[in-house]
Amino acid sequence: MRPSARPRLAAGVLALAFTATGCAGGGSGAGSGGVLSSSWGDPQNPLEPANTNEVQGGKVLDMIFRGLKKYDPRTGAATDMLARSIETSDSQHFTVKVKDGWTFSNGEKVTARSFVDAWNYGASLRNNQKNAYFFGYIEGYDKVHPESGKQSAGALSGLKVVDDHTFTVTLAQKFSSFPNTLGYAAFAPLPRAFFTDHAAWLKAPVGNGPYTIEAYTKGSQMNLKKWDAYPGPDKAQNDGVDLKVYTDSNTAYTDLMAGNLDLVDDIPAPQLRNVRTDLGDRYINTPAGIIQTLAFPFYDARWNTPGAEKVRTGLSMAINRKQITDTIFQRTRVPATDWTSPVLGKEGGFKEGLCGHACEYDPAEAKRLVKEGGGIPGGQVKITYNADAGSHKEWIDAVCNSVNRALGKDDACVGNPVGTFADFRNQIGQHKMSGPFRTGWQMDYPLIQNFLQPLYYTDASSNDGKWDNAEFDQLVDRANAETDTAKSVATFQQAEEVVRDHMAAIPLWYQNGSAGYSERLSGVELNPFSVPVYNEIKVG
């Protein structure tokens, strides 16, 4: 998905305005009965599936929606959920059969039209959805979401409802992996209530997943309750989840240790030295499909002039990744050597060492390249980050210390904190960055395509720095059209080499998923996306 963090637009209505403000289910402290409490952060936008592309909102969508596919919580493999079958003979024309017996929590049946209407809504330019780009493969997208001017069609010509449980999808070009993308939340079905009374739906979202939203107080808490009538095989093993908002992960950890919180899904860096002693086997540290990078504002000519790639590469070589991951993160991060993730495996596209010397610490070469590229724009690197979670200040300071040592200047690099994740993402979406900024990518689905196209393709949904390169785009198009998986992966890796040669973003480290939980809980696991498998957690 998502940016550990993901893309954006200008803010509009940023908060879900639930009328209920009480705390359903949990009560104070760690919760009561079969309800667990977990740390969380306010989502950037209302919980429309096609308008949520960041982690915090994504956690909720994964609890209240189910789509055609679902990613296995242990392997990440795309398995059928509401899809009875997805068939194609040419990787361009697909026939989708939807299982019978599924309903939304308001009792409405989930049909083929529930998907087609939702996808058309998500793709439409007039609806201004952040994830519209994910529907760009479907024929007619250029008419409903043109690059310029007004849309000339109200619906995607490549979507057709055949009957209540069948619809067809025609893509504008071959995309052999298209079915495996359909577990992403943007492709979730929507009930008629979403369209007939949109304002009311935003206040109280209705989905078809194992939980329903009972109440939400922005800045405080969201309460989710088990949906007893949920028809799926992955029913909730608890009575509900209280998601509690924290702007400081250290505070969340303190509350966990004090018995005021059941689950923390991001162990702050200062606690990593003691976490095993504190929690024992209630501490989880497991590989995840997450990479931390530094992006650049290519819309700022100072960072996009001829030769600037030398400055960007020099900065990459000025960062001592191993020292930072060893000392700050206690080896819960692994220095990045490419722009994907080891969880993909070699067959899936991970190529260790693809970045080469450009990702190795070499102070002398770093200093030479920065000078040869014309020097740091403005004379100082200001790395912008959100200060409310993820121990970002500690590692940003460490990165800057490393850069300063390499370049021989005490203030060559400084951190530039923004108070909240939502404000940070909004500034990025409004193209207000004047220097490098933190970008963390949590995969939407386990494909090499997902680590490259959404982030670096021209005008892609999460291309926050607005980098564009015709050679990269052409290679991605070729890779998508390739029906042979091995050839497709190899072509994507060629595209990744273009990212490397231009240092479109600096890869820092691969991030493990980390969590800690109270003695009240059992069955706690993180999926390959580093998100707790909430529905499998047992209380008591």
C-alpha positions in Angstrom: 0.0 0.0 0.0 1.3 2.1 1.4 3.6 4.5 2.8 4.5 3.4 5.9 3.4 5.9 4.4 1.6 6.5 0.9 0.5 9.2 -1.6 -1.6 12.0 -1.2 -3.7 14.9 -2.2 -4.5 18.2 -0.6 -6.4 17.8 2.6 -10.2 18.2 2.2 -12.1 16.6 4.9 -9.4 14.8 6.8 -11.3 13.3 9.6 -14.0 10.7 9.8 -16.8 12.5 11.7 -18.5 9.7 13.6 -21.3 11.0 15.7 -20.6 8.5 18.4 -17.8 9.5 20.7 -17.9 6.9 23.4 -15.6 4.0 23.7 -17.4 0.9 22.6 -16.4 -2.4 24.0 -13.0 -1.9 25.6 -13.4 0.5 28.5 -10.3 2.1 30.0 -7.0 0.4 30.4 -6.2 -2.7 28.4 -9.8 -3.5 27.6 -12.2 -5.9 29.1 -13.7 -9.3 28.1 -12.8 -10.3 24.6 -11.8 -6.9 23.4 -8.2 -6.0 22.9 -6.5 -2.6 22.6 -3.8 -1.7 20.1 -1.7 1.3 19.3 -2.7 3.3 16.2 -2.5 6.6 14.4 -5.3 8.7 12.9 -5.8 8.0 9.2 -5.0 10.8 6.8 -8.4 10.7 5.1 -11.9 9.2 5.4 -11.9 5.4 5.0 -13.0 5.1 1.3 -11.0 2.1 0.0 -9.9 3.9 -3.1 -8.8 7.0 -1.1 -6.7 5.3 1.5 -3.1 4.6 0.7 -1.3 4.9 4.1 -0.7 2.3 6.8 -3.0 3.5 9.6 -6.1 3.8 7.4 -5.1 0.6 5.7 -5.2 -1.4 9.0 -8.9 -0.5 9.4 -9.8 -1.3 5.8 -8.2 -4.7 6.2 -10.5 -5.4 9.1 -13.8 -4.1 7.7 -13.4 -5.2 4.0 -12.8 -8.4 2.0 -12.1 -8.4 -1.7 -11.8 -10.9 -4.5 -8.4 -12.0 -3.2 -6.8 -12.1 0.2 -3.1 -12.2 1.0 -2.1 -15.2 3.1 -1.1 -13.8 6.5 2.0 -16.0 6.6 3.2 -16.4 3.0 1.7 -13.3 1.4 0.4 -15.4 -1.5 -2.8 -14.1 -3.2 -5.6 -16.6 -2.5 -9.3 -16.4 -3.5 -11.6 -14.8 -1.1 -14.8 -13.6 -2.8 -13.5 -14.8 -6.1 -14.9 -18.1 -7.2 -12.6 -17.9 -10.2 -10.7 -15.3 -12.3 -10.0 -16.7 -15.8 -8.2 -15.4 -18.8 -6.8 -16.8 -22.0 -4.6 -13.8 -23.0 -3.7 -11.9 -19.8 -5.8 -9.0 -21.1 -9.4 -10.1 -20.9 -10.6 -11.6 -17.6 -13.9 -13.2 -16.5 -14.5 -12.9 -12.7 -16.9 -15.1 -10.9 -18.0 -13.8 -7.5 -19.0 -16.3 -4.7 -22.6 -16.4 -3.6 -23.6 -16.0 0.1 -21.6 -12.9 0.9 -23.3 -9.8 2.3 -22.2 -6.4 3.7 -22.8 -5.8 7.4 -26.0 -3.9 6.6 -27.5 -7.1 5.1 -27.0 -6.0 1.4 -25.8 -8.8 -0.9 -22.3 -8.5 -2.4 -22.7 -8.9 -6.1 -20.7 -8.3 -9.3 -22.1 -4.8 -9.4 -20.7 -4.1 -5.9 -17.2 -4.4 -7.4 -17.9 -2.7 -10.7 -19.5 0.3 -9.2 -16.7 0.6 -6.6 -14.0 0.4 -9.2 -15.7 2.9 -11.4 -16.1 5.3 -8.5 -12.4 4.9 -7.6 -11.2 5.5 -11.1 -13.3 8.6 -11.8 -11.5 11.9 -11.9 -14.4 13.8 -10.3 -14.1 11.7 -7.1 -10.5 12.6 -6.6 -9.4 9.3 -5.1 -5.8 8.8 -4.2 -5.7 5.2 -5.4 -7.3 5.9 -8.8 -4.1 5.0 -10.4 -4.6 1.4 -9.5 -7.5 1.2 -12.0 -5.3 2.6 -14.8 -4.7 -0.8 -16.3 -8.4 -1.1 -17.2 -9.6 -0.1 -20.6 -11.2 3.4 -20.7 -9.2 4.8 -17.8 -8.0 7.6 -20.1 -11.6 8.7 -20.6 -12.7 8.6 -16.9 -9.4 9.9 -15.5 -7.7 12.0 -18.3 -4.3 13.5 -17.6 -5.7 16.9 -18.5 -9.1 18.3 -19.2 -12.5 17.0 -18.2 -13.4 13.3 -18.1 -15.4 12.2 -21.2 -16.9 9.0 -19.7 -18.7 8.2 -16.5 -17.5 4.5 -16.3 -14.6 2.3 -17.4 -15.4 0.7 -20.8 -13.4 -2.3 -19.7 -15.8 -3.3 -16.9 -19.0 -5.1 -17.7 -21.6 -6.7 -15.4 -22.7 -10.0 -16.9 -25.0 -11.2 -14.1 -25.2 -10.9 -10.3 -22.1 -13.1 -9.8 -20.1 -12.4 -13.0 -18.3 -9.5 -14.5 -15.6 -9.1 -17.1 -12.5 -6.9 -17.1 -10.7 -5.8 -20.2 -7.3 -4.2 -19.7 -5.7 -1.6 -22.0 -2.6 -3.9 -22.3 -1.6 -7.3 -21.1 -0.9 -7.6 -17.4 -0.3 -11.2 -16.4 -0.2 -10.5 -12.7 -3.4 -8.4 -12.6 -5.4 -11.1 -10.6 -2.7 -11.0 -7.8 -3.3 -7.3 -7.3 -6.9 -7.7 -6.4 -6.4 -8.3 -2.7 -5.4 -4.6 -2.3 -8.0 -2.6 -0.5 -8.6 -0.2 -3.4 -10.4 -3.1 -5.2 -12.8 -3.8 -2.3 -16.6 -3.9 -3.1 -18.9 -1.2 -1.9 -22.6 -1.3 -0.9 -25.3 0.8 -2.5 -25.4 2.9 0.7 -22.0 4.3 -0.2 -23.5 5.9 -3.3 -27.0 6.7 -2.2 -26.0 8.5 1.0 -22.3 9.1 0.7 -22.0 11.6 3.6 -23.7 9.1 6.0 -21.5 6.3 4.8 -18.4 8.4 5.6 -19.6 8.9 9.1 -20.2 5.2 9.6 -18.5 3.1 7.0 -20.2 -0.2 6.1 -18.0 -3.1 4.8 -18.1 -6.8 4.4 -15.2 -7.9 6.6 -15.0 -9.6 10.1 -15.3 -6.3 12.0 -17.7 -3.3 12.0 -16.8 0.2 13.2 -18.7 1.2 16.3 -17.3 4.6 17.1 -14.4 6.9 16.3 -13.1 10.0 18.1 -10.4 11.6 16.0 -7.1 12.0 17.9 -8.3 9.5 20.5 -9.7 6.1 19.6 -11.6 3.9 17.1 -13.6 1.0 18.3 -14.2 -2.1 16.1 -16.6 -4.9 17.0 -16.7 -8.4 15.8 -19.4 -9.0 13.2 -21.1 -12.2 14.3 -22.8 -12.7 10.9 -19.6 -12.4 8.9 -19.8 -15.1 6.2 -16.1 -15.6 5.6 -13.8 -18.4 6.8 -11.5 -16.0 8.7 -13.9 -15.0 11.5 -12.6 -12.8 14.4 -11.4 -14.8 17.3 -12.0 -11.9 19.7 -14.9 -9.6 20.4 -13.4 -6.5 19.1 -10.4 -4.2 18.8 -10.0 -0.7 20.3 -7.4 1.2 18.2 -5.9 3.9 20.4 -4.2 6.9 18.9 -0.6 7.6 20.0 1.6 10.4 18.7 4.6 8.9 20.4 5.5 5.3 20.1 7.5 5.5 23.4 4.3 6.4 25.2 2.5 3.4 23.6 5.3 1.1 24.8 5.1 2.6 28.3 1.4 1.9 28.4 1.9 -1.6 27.3 4.4 -2.2 30.1 2.0 -0.6 32.6 -0.9 -2.8 31.6 -2.9 0.0 29.9 -2.5 -1.4 26.4 -2.5 -4.9 24.9 -0.6 -4.5 21.7 2.1 -2.2 20.2 2.9 -2.9 16.6 5.9 -0.7 16.3 8.6 -1.0 19.0 10.4 2.3 19.3 14.1 2.4 18.7 15.0 3.4 22.3 13.3 0.3 23.7 15.0 -2.2 21.4 17.9 -2.8 23.8 15.5 -3.9 26.5 12.5 -5.3 24.7 13.5 -9.0 24.9 14.1 -8.6 28.7 10.8 -6.7 29.1 8.6 -9.0 27.0 10.4 -12.3 26.4 8.5 -14.4 23.9 5.8 -11.7 23.7 8.1 -9.7 21.4 7.8 -10.3 17.7 10.5 -9.4 15.2 9.9 -10.8 11.7 10.8 -9.9 8.1 8.2 -7.7 6.3 7.7 -6.2 2.9 8.9 -2.7 3.9 11.7 -0.6 2.7 12.7 2.8 4.1 14.0 5.4 1.6 14.8 9.0 1.1 12.9 10.6 -1.8 13.7 13.9 -3.6 11.5 16.7 -4.8 12.2 16.5 -8.5 9.7 19.3 -9.0 12.3 21.5 -7.5 14.8 22.3 -10.3 17.7 22.5 -7.9 17.4 18.7 -7.3 16.7 17.9 -11.0 19.4 19.6 -12.9 22.0 17.8 -15.1 24.6 16.3 -12.7 22.3 16.3 -9.7 22.2 12.5 -9.8 25.8 12.7 -8.6 24.8 14.7 -5.6 22.0 12.2 -4.8 24.4 9.2 -5.2 27.0 11.0 -3.1 24.5 11.4 -0.3 23.6 7.7 -0.5 27.3 6.8 -0.2 27.6 9.2 2.8 25.2 7.1 4.9 26.7 4.4 7.1 23.7 2.0 6.9 25.3 -0.8 8.8 26.3 1.4 11.8 22.8 2.9 12.0 20.9 -0.4 11.7 23.3 -2.0 14.3 23.2 0.8 16.9 19.9 2.6 16.4 17.7 -0.4 15.4 19.6 -3.2 17.1 19.7 -5.2 13.9 15.9 -5.1 13.4 16.7 -3.4 10.1 18.9 -4.7 7.3 20.9 -2.3 5.1 19.2 -2.1 1.7 21.0 -3.2 -1.4 18.2 -2.7 -3.8 14.7 -0.9 -4.0 12.5 -3.9 -3.2 12.4 -6.3 -0.3 14.0 -9.7 0.6 10.5 -11.1 1.3 10.0 -11.3 -2.5 12.8 -13.9 -2.7 15.0 -14.2 -5.8 12.3 -15.7 -7.9 10.0 -12.8 -7.0 12.5 -10.1 -8.0 14.7 -9.4 -5.0 18.3 -8.9 -6.3 20.7 -8.5 -3.5 23.5 -6.0 -4.4 21.7 -4.4 -7.3 22.4 -1.0 -5.9 26.1 -1.8 -5.9 28.7 0.7 -4.6 26.1 3.5 -4.6 24.6 2.0 -1.5 28.0 1.3 0.3 29.5 3.7 2.8 32.4 5.5 1.1 33.0 9.0 2.6 35.7 10.0 0.2 33.7 9.1 -2.9 30.6 10.7 -1.4 32.4 14.0 -0.9 33.8 13.9 -4.5 30.5 13.1 -6.1 28.6 15.8 -4.2 31.3 18.4 -5.3 31.3 17.1 -8.8 27.5 17.3 -9.1 27.5 21.0 -8.1 27.2 20.7 -4.4 24.1 20.4 -2.1 21.3 22.7 -3.3 21.1 25.7 -0.9 24.2 24.4 0.9 22.3 22.2 3.4 20.3 19.0 3.2 17.1 19.3 5.3 15.5 15.8 5.7 11.8 16.2 6.4 10.0 13.6 8.4 7.0 13.1 10.7 7.9 13.2 14.3 4.9 11.4 15.8 5.9 7.8 15.3 8.5 5.3 14.2 11.5 6.6 16.1 12.2 8.7 13.0 14.1 11.5 14.9 16.7 9.1 16.1 17.6 7.6 12.7 17.3 10.9 10.8 19.7 12.5 13.3 22.0 9.5 12.8 21.8 9.8 9.0 22.6 13.5 9.2 25.6 12.8 11.5 26.9 10.3 9.0 26.5 12.8 6.1 28.1 15.6 8.1 31.1 13.4 8.9 31.5 12.3 5.3 31.2 15.8 3.8 33.4 17.4 6.6 30.8 20.0 7.5 28.9 20.0 10.8 25.6 21.4 9.4 25.6 19.9 5.9 22.5 17.9 7.0 19.8 18.6 9.5 16.5 17.0 10.4 13.3 18.9 9.6 10.4 17.4 11.7 6.7 17.8 11.0 4.4 17.2 13.9 2.0 14.5 12.6 2.0 11.9 9.9 -1.2 13.4 8.3 0.4 16.9 8.1 3.6 15.4 6.7 1.7 13.5 4.0 -0.4 16.6 3.1 2.7 18.7 2.7 4.2 16.0 0.4 1.0 15.8 -1.6 1.0 19.6 -2.0 4.6 19.4 -3.3 6.0 21.6 -0.5 9.3 19.6 0.0 12.4 21.6 -0.7 14.8 18.7 0.0 14.9 15.0 0.7 12.1 13.5 2.8 11.4 10.2 4.5 9.5 7.7 2.5 8.7 4.3 3.8 7.0 1.8 1.5 4.9 -1.1 2.8 3.9 -3.4 -0.1 0.3 -3.6 -1.3 0.9 -7.0 -2.7 4.0 -9.2 -3.0 5.1 -8.4 -6.5 8.3 -6.6 -7.7 6.0 -4.4 -9.7 4.5 -3.0 -6.6 7.9 -1.8 -5.3 8.6 0.0 -8.6 5.7 1.2 -10.6 3.6 3.0 -7.9 6.7 4.8 -6.7 8.7 5.7 -9.8 6.5 5.5 -12.9 5.6 8.9 -14.3 2.6 10.4 -12.4 2.1 7.1 -10.5 0.0 7.2 -7.3 2.9 7.2 -4.9 5.5 9.0 -7.0 5.7 11.7 -4.3 8.9 13.3 -5.8 7.4 13.5 -9.3 10.4 11.7 -10.9 9.9 10.7 -14.5 12.0 8.7 -16.9 10.8 7.4 -20.3 13.2 4.4 -20.3 12.0 3.3 -16.9 8.3 3.6 -18.0 8.9 1.6 -21.1 10.6 -1.2 -19.3 7.7 -1.4 -16.8 5.2 -1.6 -19.6 7.2 -4.4 -21.2 7.4 -6.3 -17.9 3.7 -6.0 -17.2 2.9 -7.4 -20.6 5.2 -10.3 -20.3 3.3 -13.6 -19.6 6.4 -15.5 -18.6 7.0 -14.7 -15.0 10.8 -15.1 -15.1 11.1 -12.8 -18.1 8.7 -10.3 -16.4 10.8 -10.2 -13.3 14.0 -9.8 -15.2 12.6 -6.9 -17.1 11.4 -5.2 -13.9 15.0 -5.6 -12.6 16.2 -3.8 -15.7 13.8 -1.0 -14.8 15.2 -1.0 -11.3 18.7 -0.5 -12.7 17.4 2.8 -14.2 16.2 3.9 -10.8 19.7 3.1 -9.5 21.6 4.9 -12.2 19.6 8.1 -11.6 19.3 7.5 -7.8 15.6 8.3 -8.0 15.4 7.6 -4.3 18.0 6.5 -1.7 17.3 3.0 -0.3 18.2 2.9 3.4 17.2 -0.4 4.9 14.6 -3.2 4.9 12.4 -3.1 7.9 11.3 -6.0 10.0 7.8 -6.0 11.5 8.0 -5.6 15.3 5.4 -5.9 18.0 4.9 -6.5 21.6 1.8 -7.7 23.4 0.4 -8.2 26.9 -0.1 -11.5 28.7 -3.9 -11.2 28.0 -3.3 -12.1 24.4 -2.4 -15.2 22.4 -2.1 -16.1 18.8 -0.5 -12.7 17.9 1.3 -12.6 14.6 2.3 -10.0 12.0 1.6 -10.6 8.4 4.2 -10.0 5.6 2.9 -6.4 5.5 3.9 -6.0 9.2 0.3 -5.6 10.3 -1.1 -7.6 13.2 -3.5 -10.4 12.1 -6.2 -8.9 14.4 -8.9 -11.4 13.6 -6.7 -14.3 14.8 -5.8 -12.8 18.2 -7.4 -14.4 21.2 -8.0 -12.5 24.5 -7.9 -14.0 28.0 
